[in-house]
Amino acid sequence: KQGGISFGVDFLQLRKLLMAVRSVVKKKTLIVKLSPNVTDIRIFARTAEDEGADAVSMINTVMAMSINVKTRKSRIAGMIGGLSGPAIRPVAVRMVWEVHNAVKIPIIGMGGIMTYEDALEFILAGATSVAVGTANFIDPISSLNIINGMREYMSINNVADIHDLIGGVNE
């Protein structure tokens, strides 16, 4: 299959797509959303960087399946679908950390951010910014609560600049 999800899991297709996009879109910011459904996400991040991406956004949904044991049918219309939200956060944080150590372009971390602590996990793993999705459906002001929580954390911990936290996980 050419197109759709295949671009996200085949780095040669991703390279061809990015070469085509970058040849047309020269002066606009190009952000590539990476799929977690790959063996080594660093290869895809490096490919994006090499082909002129200005940043990567990560991660997209994790392929998943759920079966109704009474009917023995998939609960998802297409048998499998994308899992998102808090369940994927540990996977997303790990992948951000891996990519942070592999590329120089900015990383937008996402996947299950519900609290300021969740956002800080991504930043400490190497994200230069974060995106909040599911939490906004639950509480439309969740992003403001996350920002305020981060400000309070920084104040309590004497962190003057958020950049001092990027990639700051202690090994």
MDTraj code that builds the backbone (N, CA, C; nanometers):
import mdtraj as md
import numpy as np

residues = "LYS GLN GLY GLY ILE SER PHE GLY VAL ASP PHE LEU GLN LEU ARG LYS LEU LEU MET ALA VAL ARG SER VAL VAL LYS LYS LYS THR LEU ILE VAL LYS LEU SER PRO ASN VAL THR ASP ILE ARG ILE PHE ALA ARG THR ALA GLU ASP GLU GLY ALA ASP ALA VAL SER MET ILE ASN THR VAL MET ALA MET SER ILE ASN VAL LYS THR ARG LYS SER ARG ILE ALA GLY MET ILE GLY GLY LEU SER GLY PRO ALA ILE ARG PRO VAL ALA VAL ARG MET VAL TRP GLU VAL HIS ASN ALA VAL LYS ILE PRO ILE ILE GLY MET GLY GLY ILE MET THR TYR GLU ASP ALA LEU GLU PHE ILE LEU ALA GLY ALA THR SER VAL ALA VAL GLY THR ALA ASN PHE ILE ASP PRO ILE SER SER LEU ASN ILE ILE ASN GLY MET ARG GLU TYR MET SER ILE ASN ASN VAL ALA ASP ILE HIS ASP LEU ILE GLY GLY VAL ASN GLU".split()
xyz = np.array([
    [0.0851, -0.1179, 0.0000],
    [0.0000, 0.0000, 0.0000],
    [0.0889, 0.1232, 0.0000],
    [0.0633, 0.2126, -0.0901],
    [0.1360, 0.3388, -0.0964],
    [0.0497, 0.4474, -0.0337],
    [0.1076, 0.5230, 0.0566],
    [0.0333, 0.6316, 0.1202],
    [-0.0185, 0.5919, 0.2554],
    [-0.0908, 0.6843, 0.3177],
    [-0.1465, 0.6571, 0.4504],
    [-0.0399, 0.6204, 0.5500],
    [-0.0702, 0.5215, 0.6310],
    [0.0190, 0.4815, 0.7390],
    [0.1513, 0.4275, 0.6881],
    [0.1578, 0.3775, 0.5617],
    [0.2818, 0.3183, 0.5125],
    [0.3957, 0.4192, 0.5103],
    [0.3661, 0.5470, 0.4914],
    [0.4718, 0.6473, 0.4950],
    [0.5364, 0.6526, 0.6329],
    [0.4571, 0.6243, 0.7334],
    [0.5072, 0.6325, 0.8696],
    [0.5901, 0.5150, 0.9144],
    [0.5821, 0.4035, 0.8431],
    [0.6541, 0.2843, 0.8877],
    [0.7579, 0.2352, 0.7870],
    [0.7729, 0.3048, 0.6760],
    [0.8722, 0.2691, 0.5746],
    [0.9595, 0.3917, 0.5522],
    [1.0834, 0.3869, 0.6031],
    [1.1640, 0.5087, 0.5986],
    [1.2023, 0.5475, 0.4560],
    [1.2062, 0.4528, 0.3626],
    [1.2344, 0.4877, 0.2232],
    [1.1170, 0.5647, 0.1632],
    [0.9939, 0.5229, 0.1949],
    [0.8756, 0.5970, 0.1502],
    [0.8709, 0.7348, 0.2169],
    [0.9072, 0.7393, 0.3441],
    [0.9118, 0.8671, 0.4152],
    [1.0122, 0.9600, 0.3482],
    [1.1289, 0.9081, 0.3154],
    [1.2323, 0.9886, 0.2493],
    [1.1794, 1.0439, 0.1165],
    [1.1168, 0.9591, 0.0350],
    [1.0636, 1.0040, -0.0941],
    [0.9567, 1.1112, -0.0744],
    [0.8691, 1.0895, 0.0222],
    [0.7638, 1.1866, 0.0502],
    [0.8229, 1.3205, 0.0936],
    [0.9180, 1.3163, 0.1855],
    [0.9770, 1.4406, 0.2361],
    [1.0556, 1.5140, 0.1287],
    [1.1243, 1.4405, 0.0423],
    [1.1959, 1.5048, -0.0685],
    [1.0970, 1.5792, -0.1584],
    [0.9842, 1.5153, -0.1862],
    [0.8829, 1.5782, -0.2712],
    [0.8212, 1.6997, -0.2026],
    [0.7869, 1.6856, -0.0753],
    [0.7258, 1.7966, -0.0012],
    [0.8238, 1.9123, 0.0111],
    [0.9466, 1.8839, 0.0482],
    [1.0447, 1.9903, 0.0701],
    [1.0792, 2.0619, -0.0600],
    [1.0708, 1.9924, -0.1734],
    [1.1001, 2.0580, -0.3013],
    [0.9935, 2.1621, -0.3358],
    [0.8739, 2.1451, -0.2844],
    [0.7638, 2.2381, -0.3098],
    [0.7504, 2.3397, -0.1971],
    [0.7661, 2.2949, -0.0747],
    [0.7483, 2.3795, 0.0434],
    [0.8862, 2.4171, 0.0965],
    [0.9385, 2.5281, 0.0453],
    [1.0764, 2.5641, 0.0801],
    [1.0861, 2.6599, 0.1981],
    [0.9911, 2.7504, 0.2100],
    [1.0023, 2.8542, 0.3121],
    [0.9095, 2.8337, 0.4305],
    [0.8349, 2.7278, 0.4304],
    [0.7421, 2.6995, 0.5403],
    [0.8059, 2.6015, 0.6371],
    [0.7609, 2.6067, 0.7601],
    [0.8080, 2.5120, 0.8610],
    [0.7493, 2.3750, 0.8312],
    [0.8367, 2.2741, 0.8315],
    [0.7943, 2.1369, 0.8049],
    [0.8142, 2.0536, 0.9311],
    [0.7021, 2.0075, 0.9873],
    [0.7044, 1.9235, 1.1072],
    [0.6534, 1.7859, 1.0676],
    [0.7309, 1.6829, 1.0987],
    [0.6959, 1.5460, 1.0623],
    [0.6515, 1.4705, 1.1870],
    [0.5294, 1.4152, 1.1830],
    [0.4786, 1.3359, 1.2951],
    [0.5245, 1.1918, 1.2773],
    [0.5952, 1.1401, 1.3773],
    [0.6528, 1.0062, 1.3690],
    [0.5606, 0.8998, 1.4273],
    [0.5606, 0.7854, 1.3616],
    [0.4830, 0.6701, 1.4074],
    [0.5641, 0.5896, 1.5082],
    [0.5002, 0.5403, 1.6134],
    [0.5701, 0.4536, 1.7078],
    [0.5737, 0.3083, 1.6605],
    [0.5056, 0.2804, 1.5509],
    [0.4891, 0.1426, 1.5043],
    [0.6054, 0.0988, 1.4156],
    [0.7257, 0.1256, 1.4642],
    [0.8487, 0.0942, 1.3914],
    [0.9479, 0.0295, 1.4870],
    [1.0477, -0.0362, 1.4304],
    [1.1483, -0.1024, 1.5129],
    [1.2408, -0.0019, 1.5798],
    [1.2857, 0.0990, 1.5040],
    [1.3790, 0.1985, 1.5573],
    [1.3374, 0.3370, 1.5101],
    [1.2709, 0.4109, 1.5956],
    [1.2175, 0.5427, 1.5592],
    [1.3284, 0.6429, 1.5281],
    [1.4488, 0.6181, 1.5781],
    [1.5605, 0.7097, 1.5508],
    [1.5914, 0.7175, 1.4016],
    [1.5780, 0.6061, 1.3311],
    [1.6030, 0.6045, 1.1864],
    [1.5067, 0.6993, 1.1160],
    [1.3822, 0.6993, 1.1572],
    [1.2810, 0.7843, 1.0958],
    [1.3045, 0.9309, 1.1315],
    [1.3459, 0.9571, 1.2531],
    [1.3762, 1.0947, 1.2942],
    [1.4964, 1.1476, 1.2168],
    [1.5998, 1.0656, 1.2020],
    [1.7175, 1.1076, 1.1249],
    [1.6810, 1.1305, 0.9786],
    [1.5956, 1.0442, 0.9247],
    [1.5500, 1.0612, 0.7865],
    [1.4772, 1.1943, 0.7723],
    [1.3883, 1.2241, 0.8652],
    [1.3162, 1.3517, 0.8619],
    [1.4139, 1.4687, 0.8684],
    [1.5092, 1.4608, 0.9595],
    [1.6086, 1.5676, 0.9732],
    [1.6915, 1.5806, 0.8455],
    [1.7383, 1.4688, 0.7925],
    [1.8211, 1.4701, 0.6715],
    [1.7474, 1.5274, 0.5512],
    [1.6171, 1.5084, 0.5470],
    [1.5379, 1.5559, 0.4329],
    [1.4776, 1.6940, 0.4558],
    [1.5253, 1.7642, 0.5578],
    [1.4884, 1.9038, 0.5742],
    [1.3749, 1.9352, 0.6685],
    [1.3311, 1.8381, 0.7468],
    [1.2267, 1.8686, 0.8454],
    [1.2818, 1.9676, 0.9474],
    [1.1980, 2.0598, 0.9883],
    [1.2380, 2.1586, 1.0885],
    [1.2182, 2.1063, 1.2297],
    [1.1315, 2.0068, 1.2447],
    [1.1038, 1.9472, 1.3760],
    [1.0337, 1.8135, 1.3541],
    [1.0328, 1.7337, 1.4595],
    [0.9516, 1.6119, 1.4584],
    [0.8506, 1.6214, 1.5710],
    [0.7353, 1.5625, 1.5464],
    [0.6292, 1.5570, 1.6454],
    [0.6087, 1.4086, 1.6735],
    [0.6009, 1.3737, 1.8019],
    [0.5938, 1.2313, 1.8334],
    [0.5287, 1.2067, 1.9670],
    [0.4447, 1.1060, 1.9731],
    [0.4275, 1.0020, 1.8731],
    [0.2831, 1.0018, 1.8240],
    [0.2632, 0.9347, 1.7113],
    [0.1290, 0.9094, 1.6622],
    [0.0717, 0.7932, 1.7429],
    [-0.0433, 0.7440, 1.7052],
    [-0.1077, 0.6370, 1.7820],
    [-0.0339, 0.5040, 1.7694],
    [-0.0475, 0.4224, 1.8716],
    [0.0097, 0.2879, 1.8739],
    [-0.0975, 0.1926, 1.8211],
    [-0.0610, 0.1101, 1.7256],
    [-0.1583, 0.0150, 1.6708],
    [-0.2006, -0.0826, 1.7805],
    [-0.3317, -0.1041, 1.7906],
    [-0.3855, -0.1854, 1.8994],
    [-0.5090, -0.2619, 1.8527],
    [-0.5497, -0.3545, 1.9379],
    [-0.6685, -0.4339, 1.9096],
    [-0.7371, -0.4675, 2.0410],
    [-0.8689, -0.4760, 2.0364],
    [-0.9472, -0.5162, 2.1523],
    [-1.0582, -0.6082, 2.1033],
    [-1.0769, -0.7205, 2.1738],
    [-1.1739, -0.8207, 2.1306],
    [-1.2835, -0.8362, 2.2357],
    [-1.4074, -0.8367, 2.1898],
    [-1.5217, -0.8663, 2.2755],
    [-1.5271, -1.0183, 2.2892],
    [-1.5007, -1.0686, 2.4087],
    [-1.4929, -1.2142, 2.4269],
    [-1.6287, -1.2828, 2.4137],
    [-1.7365, -1.2096, 2.4347],
    [-1.8699, -1.2703, 2.4203],
    [-1.9054, -1.2926, 2.2731],
    [-1.8755, -1.1930, 2.1904],
    [-1.9082, -1.2047, 2.0476],
    [-1.7906, -1.2588, 1.9661],
    [-1.6716, -1.2569, 2.0271],
    [-1.5474, -1.2991, 1.9605],
    [-1.5173, -1.2136, 1.8377],
    [-1.5578, -1.0872, 1.8464],
    [-1.5320, -0.9932, 1.7377],
    [-1.4486, -0.8772, 1.7910],
    [-1.3775, -0.8165, 1.7002],
    [-1.2997, -0.6987, 1.7367],
    [-1.3941, -0.5868, 1.7782],
    [-1.3563, -0.5129, 1.8798],
    [-1.4347, -0.3962, 1.9216],
    [-1.4106, -0.2779, 1.8276],
    [-1.3126, -0.2929, 1.7403],
    [-1.2747, -0.1863, 1.6478],
    [-1.3213, -0.2263, 1.5082],
    [-1.3872, -0.1347, 1.4393],
    [-1.4464, -0.1656, 1.3088],
    [-1.3471, -0.2275, 1.2105],
    [-1.2281, -0.1764, 1.2042],
    [-1.1297, -0.2276, 1.1096],
    [-1.0378, -0.3326, 1.1685],
    [-1.0811, -0.3996, 1.2721],
    [-1.0047, -0.5010, 1.3458],
    [-0.8970, -0.4390, 1.4349],
    [-0.8165, -0.3507, 1.3797],
    [-0.7139, -0.2838, 1.4599],
    [-0.7310, -0.1336, 1.4443],
    [-0.6778, -0.0594, 1.5394],
    [-0.6885, 0.0858, 1.5334],
    [-0.5809, 0.1500, 1.6177],
    [-0.5830, 0.2808, 1.6228],
    [-0.4808, 0.3550, 1.6949],
    [-0.5179, 0.3801, 1.8400],
    [-0.4300, 0.3389, 1.9291],
    [-0.4449, 0.3645, 2.0725],
    [-0.3741, 0.4949, 2.1056],
    [-0.4411, 0.5810, 2.1811],
    [-0.3806, 0.7082, 2.2213],
    [-0.4149, 0.7356, 2.3666],
    [-0.3733, 0.8497, 2.4154],
    [-0.4039, 0.8871, 2.5530],
    [-0.3018, 0.8352, 2.6521],
    [-0.3362, 0.8393, 2.7810],
    [-0.2409, 0.8051, 2.8872],
    [-0.1750, 0.6677, 2.8737],
    [-0.2423, 0.5730, 2.8109],
    [-0.1849, 0.4384, 2.7984],
    [-0.0552, 0.4372, 2.7186],
    [-0.0372, 0.5325, 2.6273],
    [0.0836, 0.5302, 2.5441],
    [0.1962, 0.6197, 2.5962],
    [0.1708, 0.6947, 2.7045],
    [0.2711, 0.7901, 2.7520],
    [0.4080, 0.7281, 2.7785],
    [0.4192, 0.6161, 2.8496],
    [0.5534, 0.5612, 2.8730],
    [0.6274, 0.5252, 2.7437],
    [0.5536, 0.4783, 2.6446],
    [0.6145, 0.4472, 2.5147],
    [0.6614, 0.5765, 2.4486],
    [0.5768, 0.6779, 2.4515],
    [0.6093, 0.8059, 2.3895],
    [0.7293, 0.8721, 2.4562],
    [0.7342, 0.8701, 2.5883],
    [0.8470, 0.9311, 2.6608],
    [0.9774, 0.8609, 2.6234],
    [0.9744, 0.7276, 2.6187],
    [1.0955, 0.6531, 2.5803],
    [1.1408, 0.6920, 2.4401],
    [1.0464, 0.7004, 2.3490],
    [1.0819, 0.7323, 2.2110],
    [1.1343, 0.8744, 2.1973],
    [1.0783, 0.9685, 2.2717],
    [1.1311, 1.1053, 2.2722],
    [1.2755, 1.1040, 2.3206],
    [1.3026, 1.0302, 2.4260],
    [1.4387, 1.0213, 2.4798],
    [1.5347, 0.9639, 2.3756],
    [1.4914, 0.8583, 2.3072],
    [1.5765, 0.7978, 2.2039],
    [1.6056, 0.8966, 2.0918],
    [1.5033, 0.9667, 2.0455],
    [1.5199, 1.0605, 1.9350],
    [1.6011, 1.1822, 1.9784],
    [1.5808, 1.2286, 2.1004],
    [1.6580, 1.3425, 2.1514],
    [1.8082, 1.3165, 2.1415],
    [1.8469, 1.1933, 2.1623],
    [1.9882, 1.1575, 2.1551],
    [2.0347, 1.1278, 2.0128],
    [1.9457, 1.1414, 1.9144],
    [1.9794, 1.1056, 1.7768],
    [1.9731, 1.2220, 1.6774],
    [1.8985, 1.3285, 1.7099],
    [1.8833, 1.4403, 1.6159],
    [1.9053, 1.5735, 1.6873],
    [1.9211, 1.6774, 1.6048],
    [1.9409, 1.8112, 1.6603],
    [1.8167, 1.8996, 1.6444],
    [1.7212, 1.8575, 1.5626],
    [1.6013, 1.9388, 1.5406],
    [1.5075, 1.9284, 1.6615],
    [1.4206, 2.0273, 1.6788],
    [1.3267, 2.0247, 1.7918],
    [1.2322, 1.9047, 1.7868],
    [1.1892, 1.8640, 1.9055],
    [1.0962, 1.7523, 1.9218],
    [0.9720, 1.8029, 1.9940],
    [0.8564, 1.7781, 1.9350],
    [0.7293, 1.8079, 2.0000],
    [0.6785, 1.6760, 2.0574],
    [0.6751, 1.6655, 2.1892],
    [0.6337, 1.5415, 2.2547],
    [0.4846, 1.5389, 2.2798],
    [0.4248, 1.4229, 2.2562],
    [0.2814, 1.4076, 2.2797],
    [0.2486, 1.2617, 2.3023],
    [0.1374, 1.2414, 2.3693],
    [0.0908, 1.1055, 2.3958],
    [0.0549, 1.0888, 2.5416],
    [-0.0671, 1.1208, 2.5761],
    [-0.1154, 1.0960, 2.7115],
    [-0.0807, 1.2007, 2.8146],
    [-0.0526, 1.3216, 2.7725],
    [-0.0212, 1.4279, 2.8689],
    [-0.1509, 1.4753, 2.9334],
    [-0.1620, 1.4498, 3.0637],
    [-0.2815, 1.4878, 3.1389],
    [-0.2493, 1.5902, 3.2479],
    [-0.1235, 1.5920, 3.2942],
    [-0.0828, 1.6774, 3.4062],
    [0.0496, 1.7460, 3.3737],
    [0.0871, 1.8417, 3.4574],
    [0.2154, 1.9073, 3.4356],
    [0.3308, 1.8097, 3.4537],
    [0.3134, 1.7105, 3.5422],
    [0.4185, 1.6101, 3.5602],
    [0.4391, 1.5303, 3.4321],
    [0.3302, 1.4984, 3.3647],
    [0.3399, 1.4269, 3.2373],
    [0.4165, 1.5108, 3.1353],
    [0.3828, 1.6390, 3.1270],
    [0.4514, 1.7284, 3.0332],
    [0.5996, 1.7379, 3.0669],
    [0.6302, 1.7478, 3.1957],
    [0.7708, 1.7552, 3.2369],
    [0.8473, 1.6277, 3.2037],
    [0.7809, 1.5125, 3.2108],
    [0.8469, 1.3875, 3.1699],
    [0.8974, 1.3991, 3.0267],
    [0.8119, 1.4485, 2.9390],
    [0.8513, 1.4636, 2.7989],
    [0.9674, 1.5612, 2.7842],
    [0.9606, 1.6717, 2.8544],
    [1.0666, 1.7719, 2.8453],
    [1.1977, 1.7161, 2.9000],
    [1.1925, 1.6503, 3.0131],
    [1.3136, 1.5900, 3.0698],
    [1.3707, 1.4822, 2.9775],
    [1.2842, 1.4162, 2.9013],
    [1.3297, 1.3147, 2.8062],
    [1.3912, 1.3774, 2.6813],
    [1.3614, 1.5062, 2.6569],
    [1.4224, 1.5741, 2.5434],
    [1.3291, 1.6524, 2.4536],
    [1.2003, 1.6539, 2.4841],
    [1.1073, 1.7326, 2.4028],
    [1.1318, 1.8812, 2.4255],
    [1.1297, 1.9582, 2.3177],
    [1.1458, 2.1028, 2.3293],
    [1.0114, 2.1718, 2.3504],
    [0.9049, 2.0995, 2.3202],
    [0.7693, 2.1467, 2.3486],
    [0.6791, 2.0241, 2.3581],
    [0.5562, 2.0459, 2.4016],
    [0.4612, 1.9352, 2.4140],
    [0.3275, 1.9750, 2.3528],
    [0.2495, 1.8733, 2.3194],
    [0.1140, 1.8948, 2.2690],
    [0.0184, 1.8149, 2.3564],
    [-0.0935, 1.8756, 2.3875],
    [-0.1926, 1.8125, 2.4749],
    [-0.3179, 1.7838, 2.3926],
    [-0.3631, 1.6589, 2.3938],
    [-0.4804, 1.6199, 2.3163],
    [-0.5944, 1.5733, 2.4033],
    [-0.5881, 1.4486, 2.4478],
    [-0.6971, 1.3853, 2.5222],
    [-0.7424, 1.4690, 2.6420],
    [-0.6481, 1.5247, 2.7155],
    [-0.6832, 1.6035, 2.8346],
    [-0.7758, 1.7195, 2.7999],
    [-0.7592, 1.7779, 2.6812],
    [-0.8442, 1.8896, 2.6398],
    [-0.9887, 1.8477, 2.6153],
    [-1.0094, 1.7206, 2.5790],
    [-1.1462, 1.6710, 2.5615],
    [-1.2149, 1.6539, 2.6963],
    [-1.1371, 1.6192, 2.7971],
    [-1.1909, 1.5971, 2.9312],
    [-1.2147, 1.7295, 3.0028],
    [-1.1180, 1.8212, 2.9893],
    [-1.1256, 1.9507, 3.0566],
    [-1.0651, 2.0559, 2.9645],
    [-1.1464, 2.1426, 2.9062],
    [-1.0963, 2.2407, 2.8099],
    [-0.9874, 2.3345, 2.8627],
    [-0.9742, 2.3477, 2.9942],
    [-0.8675, 2.4340, 3.0466],
    [-0.7484, 2.3527, 3.0984],
    [-0.7417, 2.2261, 3.0605],
    [-0.6320, 2.1420, 3.1096],
    [-0.4953, 2.1962, 3.0689],
    [-0.4841, 2.2523, 2.9499],
    [-0.3543, 2.3066, 2.9070],
    [-0.3097, 2.4209, 2.9978],
    [-0.4051, 2.5041, 3.0392],
    [-0.3708, 2.6131, 3.1316],
    [-0.3255, 2.5576, 3.2662],
    [-0.3916, 2.4526, 3.3132],
    [-0.3507, 2.3894, 3.4391],
    [-0.2109, 2.3296, 3.4279],
    [-0.1806, 2.2713, 3.3135],
    [-0.0480, 2.2137, 3.2908],
    [0.0575, 2.3238, 3.2912],
    [0.0306, 2.4327, 3.2218],
    [0.1255, 2.5451, 3.2185],
    [0.1473, 2.6004, 3.3589],
    [0.0396, 2.6220, 3.4326],
    [0.0527, 2.6752, 3.5690],
    [0.1286, 2.5787, 3.6595],
    [0.1035, 2.4498, 3.6457],
    [0.1763, 2.3504, 3.7235],
    [0.3245, 2.3507, 3.6915],
    [0.3571, 2.3675, 3.5641],
    [0.4981, 2.3731, 3.5246],
    [0.5653, 2.4979, 3.5811],
    [0.4933, 2.6089, 3.5771],
    [0.5495, 2.7327, 3.6343],
    [0.5775, 2.7156, 3.7836],
    [0.4826, 2.6547, 3.8539],
    [0.5003, 2.6316, 3.9978],
    [0.6184, 2.5376, 4.0234],
    [0.6289, 2.4309, 3.9460],
    [0.7412, 2.3370, 3.9586],
    [0.8741, 2.4102, 3.9391],
    [0.8794, 2.4933, 3.8364],
    [1.0030, 2.5665, 3.8076],
    [1.0373, 2.6622, 3.9209],
    [0.9375, 2.7282, 3.9756],
    [0.9601, 2.8201, 4.0870],
    [1.0118, 2.7462, 4.2104],
    [0.9459, 2.6378, 4.2468],
    [0.9857, 2.5593, 4.3648],
    [1.1253, 2.5008, 4.3484],
    [1.1600, 2.4619, 4.2251],
    [1.2879, 2.3961, 4.1994],
    [1.3952, 2.4905, 4.1459],
    [1.3697, 2.6218, 4.1567],
    [1.4665, 2.7233, 4.1145],
    [1.5159, 2.7034, 3.9714],
    [1.4232, 2.6763, 3.8819],
    [1.4555, 2.6626, 3.7400],
    [1.4108, 2.7917, 3.6727],
    [1.5069, 2.8696, 3.6250],
    [1.4755, 2.9993, 3.5665],
    [1.4267, 2.9882, 3.4222],
    [1.4746, 2.8880, 3.3500],
    [1.4444, 2.8759, 3.2076],
    [1.4061, 2.7318, 3.1756],
    [1.2934, 2.7133, 3.1105],
    [1.2460, 2.5792, 3.0756],
    [1.3498, 2.5029, 2.9940],
    [1.4304, 2.5751, 2.9165],
    [1.5340, 2.5105, 2.8350],
    [1.6344, 2.4335, 2.9205],
    [1.6481, 2.4731, 3.0458],
    [1.7404, 2.4021, 3.1355],
    [1.6912, 2.2616, 3.1694],
    [1.5650, 2.2339, 3.1438],
    [1.5082, 2.1021, 3.1734],
    [1.5098, 2.0074, 3.0536],
    [1.5221, 2.0621, 2.9328],
    [1.5139, 1.9791, 2.8121],
    [1.6264, 1.8760, 2.8107],
    [1.5871, 1.7499, 2.8059],
    [1.6850, 1.6410, 2.8044],
    [1.7561, 1.6221, 2.9366],
    [1.6989, 1.6759, 3.0429],
    [1.7652, 1.6764, 3.1729],
    [1.7440, 1.5543, 3.2594],
    [1.6953, 1.4450, 3.2023],
    [1.6756, 1.3234, 3.2816],
    [1.8115, 1.2735, 3.3303],
    [1.8172, 1.2381, 3.4568],
    [1.9410, 1.1837, 3.5134],
    [1.9486, 1.0350, 3.4839],
    [2.0626, 0.9936, 3.4343],
    [2.0798, 0.8507, 3.4033],
    [2.1428, 0.7780, 3.5193],
])
top = md.Topology()
chain = top.add_chain()
for i, resn in enumerate(residues, 1):
    res = top.add_residue(resn, chain, resSeq=i)
    for name in ("N", "CA", "C"):
        top.add_atom(name, md.element.get_by_symbol(name[0]), res)
traj = md.Trajectory(xyz[None], top)
